[in-house]
Amino acid sequence: ARALAFVSLGKLCLRDGELAKRCINLFARELDVVYSSTVTDSESVRSNALVVLGDLCVRYTNLVDRQLPAMAACLQDDRSGLVKRHAILLLSSLLLQDYVKWRGLLLM
């Protein structure tokens, strides 16, 4: 249920910039493994939060720019192959489409 709530909130954020400003930190916080309650619930919630941040990056690039290190940290996720796979696909897509610029900080 939480995973679907994140997708729904993300869709609302895509339509409303003010809501997106208030919710970006929420999505980024969910990417952190420390906040996850159970492994299965956490995997789907974190995966959806990552995808929502990617969509928001396309729409509101400047808002999501500060959250790129949290998104890149998902590349090193050993607990969830799904989150790691989505991070690879999402970040490579954003890089190829020039929504994200390559920086040393991105991979640290």
HELIX and SHEET records of a PDB file:
HELIX    1   1 ARG A    2  ARG A   15  1                                  14    
HELIX    2   2 GLY A   17  GLU A   30  1                                  14    
HELIX    3   3 VAL A   33  TYR A   35  5                                   3    
HELIX    4   4 VAL A   39  ARG A   59  1                                  21    
HELIX    5   5 THR A   61  VAL A   64  1                                   4    
HELIX    6   6 ASP A   65  GLN A   67  5                                   3    
HELIX    7   7 LEU A   68  ALA A   73  1                                   6    
HELIX    8   8 CYS A   74  GLN A   76  5                                   3    
HELIX    9   9 GLY A   81  LEU A   96  1                                  16    
HELIX   10  10 GLY A  104  LEU A  107  5                                   4    
END                                                                             
